Amino acid sequence: MKRFENREWRDSMRLRVDYNNMMQEFVGMRGIGAAMLAEQRPQYEAAALRMEEKRGEMKWRQLPFSQSEVVHQILETAAWVRRNCDAFVVLGIGGSALGPIAVQQALSHLRYNDLPAAKRSGPKLYVEDNIDPERMASLMDVIDPARTVFNVITKSGSTSETMSQLLWATDFLKNAVGDAWREHVIATTDAEKGNLIKIAKENDLRTFFVPDGVGGRFSELCPVGLLAAAVCGIDIEELLAGAAYMDALCSEQDALKNPAYILAALEVLAMKQGCNISVLMPYVDSLRFMSDWYAQLWAESLGKRYACSGREIYAGQTPVKALGVTDQHSQVQLYTEGPFDKVITFLGVDRYRVEVPIPHAYDHIPDVAFLSGHTFNELIKAEQAATEYAVCKSGHMSKTITLPEVNAFTIGELICLFELQTAFAGELLGLNAFDQPGVEEGKKATYALLGKPGFAAKKAELDARPARDMRYQV
Amino acid sequence: MKRFENREWRDSMRLRVDYNNMMQEFVGMRGIGAAMLAEQRPQYEAAALRMEEKRGEMKWRQLPFSQSEVVHQILETAAWVRRNCDAFVVLGIGGSALGPIAVQQALSHLRYNDLPAAKRSGPKLYVEDNIDPERMASLMDVIDPARTVFNVITKSGSTSETMSQLLWATDFLKNAVGDAWREHVIATTDAEKGNLIKIAKENDLRTFFVPDGVGGRFSELCPVGLLAAAVCGIDIEELLAGAAYMDALCSEQDALKNPAYILAALEVLAMKQGCNISVLMPYVDSLRFMSDWYAQLWAESLGKRYACSGREIYAGQTPVKALGVTDQHSQVQLYTEGPFDKVITFLGVDRYRVEVPIPHAYDHIPDVAFLSGHTFNELIKAEQAATEYAVCKSGHMSKTITLPEVNAFTIGELICLFELQTAFAGELLGLNAFDQPGVEEGKKATYALLGKPGFAAKKAELDARPARDMRYQV
């Protein structure tokens, strides 16, 4: 029996949200008043109802419950990769990269790729989410194609960056292993549509599918994220069980008792008070890339020019990635003394996975000696508490999410929590949290600049731009 | 003769600033009007004059000119480290970490630590700027203390994080190599004051000094940053020469012809129009950590509650780290459709250090085939141009800094440029850009929580906090 099948264990792993430091009673006049939350109750009830009505449409909500067969296939493929490979390279960008990076960093050894093979729980993992030529070239210096599998991930099969990388990888593999290159590529894409499924079928590639209705930034818990995690030895069943557990907690209709809904409600109230910045600041090194994943989820979902009603709203809150304690020495000066324009969400744990003492060495120097005898665990927790205190005392809003510990179950909870927070915030703001019309313009301009057939008009538009004014150049 | 001694070569490496897309003629009504810049001329002239008057006080401005002897010592020590070590570990936080990380990532192989030793230009580099116990423990799994040198960096010698790490490293080394531990620690600190210089003297450690008047975030071009760079095989004389070159360009008194001053002036005008967010978005993977370094410089320098006059201003612009093309699939939706609350600074290059072709492979699929025959260089440049276009078309302000290529000289220029931009912005805002009073509260609270002698009153203050309201917990 797996530990997550035990109800008591699951309840002991429940995430907690504390928003005392958002409230006027604690943070002062620039906080949120209890009356404001109460006034909004009808809006919250209506939005909660819509969330239930749309549950079927939000296909990503089904992922924790619908994938037992897929999980079985993923585990089989992962076992094959782990037996045969030294390196597993994800070719993908956006949601196809940020989820895999975040989960692996949270749940594998903190210096996974740096470990000798014997100490590592799987092959080295590379997630290639940029197309800088220097970076592409540098990858060739550290992997042996004959011992590498590439997982190319794009639902549409039309992502220029990822498809270019596939062209590059195909060529790299053909030069090294000839016709056997097909064994070294796994495609994760739409089951029917697009170029990648076509290429996969023509070449008989191993294939996984991105389910219908699951957009990039909501795709971590489908094969997009699960395969890389399983390859690294992460328990993906526990990850999904954690997400299922949080989904149940977040089915509560009273927004004030629903962790995702209250988090969204607080951010939206803060936005209306002028907080256009949302900082996520884990005091857990392994969660540093959860902030990158969250940054896409929050920015791309809520950054919208139009409401569903068609009204022009230019909505959105800009996510900022910070890290405790590191950014105390970089950003906290601004957070305590700067404008009242942000909400800080601290992420902490009850227990770190190891305890490391601070040894004695210079006991005759009191200003150093007071540290000895404590642990790094105590030090980082004291600094988190101290920063929460200092930020609150300065009148700036914050809230804290606490994981009992970092494991696959709690990471599953956290992913589900943020996804549902984002969806609920979309309902409160009256916008579509699931599209991204604003990225089309840049895509079309890229196509035009590269001479893709069918984009001559866009090319003409670009060519017609006014000349740059030399006065505005230095 | 070194290449940077040649005037023509230096001029060919001059950074360029283009701010057409900040201006109303290009970006529309939400941009900056030429008249606004003209109106501010008296302020700019006055601030430029103050910059000259304060040149002597800004000791960090002397670093490119005053260190020939120090550079010699650094090169000697670096040569010794490179002969004797497999790993060089920086123990430091804030400015002691962000500069070394940024410069090494810019100028070493992109996967430096991952390379086999024979291909690497120096020992592995680890910069430990967090105290998470899991991270401390994981370091022990990847380094051999007998083949490691620790560079502990803290000017004051009272940084709790760094001094705890020194206690840990001392113990780790003593257990492995006994009394020879002293050979494995290099201290970079104040020449006279603080605990670290005392410990260094008592134990006869190798030592480098942080010059008087050089604060953490302005310290990259002193031994704080130069030693790690030299250990990795980076040409630190060229780095300093680049900074000196930019310092001369930025001695121009006409702000509109001074690259640092015009960058600062534009940000300050944008702040007054409601842009409280400053995004730095390199389209160069190797420059991704320059954004972290810039984020500290900009946030900690300008995030101030009080003006020099004593007036309460709660100033500051929140820096955001983005990366092209990666964040096109994460943040650009928000940047084009979201609020008009940010300035985006793109960082690009004329030439990448390698050219990587996009090969032919699936020529029968037109939507993929149009990429083949191009290079990744063309693709990333097209995407940068397309994103600049899309952001501008959506009415959002941006500007672009272009490096002819990434090398030690241009990185030196970039560091000096941002430092002077920050100092000039401080003058325009009438605040002290060189202190950080807002971090004291958190430090004191940490001391109180750890029971440091002398902080009983602060402990009592913390204990007197009102109890958390259970209603605000989920």
Interface residues (C-beta under 8 A of the other chain):
Chain A: R16 V17 D18 Y19 N20 M22 M23 E25 F26 I93 G94 G95 A97 L98 H109 L110 R111 N113 D114 L115 K119 D129 N130 I131 D132 P133 E134 R135 M136 A137 S138 L139 D141 V142 S158 S160 E161 M163 S164 L166 L167 W168 T170 D171 K174 N195 K198 I199 G216 L256 K257 N258 P259 I262 N276 I277 Y283 V284 D285 S286 D292 A295 Q296 A299 E300 L302 G303 K304 R305 Y314 A315 G316 T318 V320 K321 L323 V325 T326 Q328 H329 S330 Q331 V332 Q333 L334 Y335 T336 E337 G338 P339 F340 D341 K342 Y352 R353 V354 E355 V356 I358 P359 H360 A361 Y362 I365 P366 D367 V368 F370 L371 S372 H374 T375 F376 N377 E378 L379 I380 A382 E383 A385 A386 T387 Y389 A390 K393 S394 Q436 P437 G438 V439 E441 G442 K443 K444 A445 T446 Y447 A448 L449 L450 G451 K452 P453 L462 R465 P466 R468 D469 Y472 Q473 V474
Chain B: R16 V17 D18 Y19 N20 M22 M23 E25 F26 I93 G94 G95 A97 L98 H109 L110 R111 N113 D114 L115 K119 D129 N130 I131 D132 P133 E134 R135 M136 A137 S138 L139 D141 V142 S158 T159 S160 E161 M163 S164 L166 L167 W168 T170 D171 K174 N195 K198 I199 G216 L256 K257 N258 P259 I262 N276 I277 Y283 V284 D285 S286 D292 A295 Q296 A299 E300 L302 G303 K304 R305 Y314 A315 G316 T318 V320 K321 L323 V325 T326 Q328 H329 S330 Q331 V332 Q333 L334 Y335 T336 E337 G338 P339 F340 D341 K342 Y352 R353 V354 E355 V356 I358 P359 H360 A361 Y362 I365 P366 D367 V368 F370 L371 S372 H374 T375 F376 N377 E378 L379 I380 A382 E383 A385 A386 T387 Y389 A390 K393 S394 Q436 P437 G438 V439 E441 G442 K443 K444 A445 T446 Y447 A448 L449 L450 G451 K452 P453 L462 R465 P466 R468 D469 Y472 Q473 V474
